[in-house]
Amino acid sequence: MKTNIAVAILAAAGLLTSCQQTAPTETATTEAPQSEQADAPESKAGLIKVTILYPNRDGSTFDMDYYTNKHMPMVADLLGDAMKFLEIDEGIGGRSPDESMPYLAIGYLYFDKLSDYQDAFGPVAEQILNDIPNYTNIQPVVQISEVLQ
C-alpha cells in the first residue's frame, strides 16, 4: 500500500510539473488553479516539495507533449488549491557533453504542509497513477522533502 501511494505521488508530481511545456532548456512554472500571485512563484524555506523523477534508461519512452498538455493539467485540477505551484524540467544532457541526461523529466510539486499533499493526493491517487502508462513506461522515483533555502 505504501509503495502504491509513493508511486501515485510520483505520478502526480510528474503530471503537475508538465502542465506547461517550454523549450527544453527552460523550466516551466505554473500555479495551482485559482491561485493568484503578482510575481512568479518561488520556492521558499518551509515548503514541502514532492519531486518526481523519470530515469533515462535503455528502452524508456516518455511523451513530453502528453505529460505537459494532458497529464499535468489533470493533476493540477485534481490537487486543487492544496498545491501552491509546480515546476517541470525536461532533461537535455548529462554532466559532460558525451553523457546522456540521467532523467528524461523531473516534476516538482509544492505544498505548504505535508498533510496538504497527503490529503489532496490520497483521494485521487488511483486516477493519477492510472494515467501514467499514457505517457511513459518508466516507474517514477518520488522524493518528498522540505525546502531549506
Steps between C-alpha positions, in 0.01 A plus 500: 500500500782744587670414170180575310466833678861590423454412134181701492676796654773482241252473222306795630812705529601411150160594370486830678842604391416458138195724488690747292749408228802718428817474298726219626745740661238677707312408815125534489322635803129518555275565792225288645152580370343814645831606654580867452846648532638819345844352442615157389487251788826418666616229729543611858618345821242285671309391191452131434633393160392180330760411237410250229793367300479303176834318456646473150566131437528283190155437359338790689228693326361837603241714319579853620212648300245276673664556838497879472168549322277227644643320802628794702195721441291208626720466809484874569121492477476196725733639770333840489600779734699267726785523248663844503688467171694255291809488282603261231841427351575322173842332493733620225842366601728352761801623692720509191426540127537126436266392781127463453257651745443294814129592506263550207279724713469624857188645654474707816180561698497748786274499806487695826485186713553127452143440613375731222665275245386178664141617539479620138681209339346206686148524358622546139809277503348219299377734227844662471690171504274343241597774255877437518504231226356761262831690496778271624613146574726629780432432867556847648711557809336731755659692781326727748714762665487827685652804333777638721612798293 
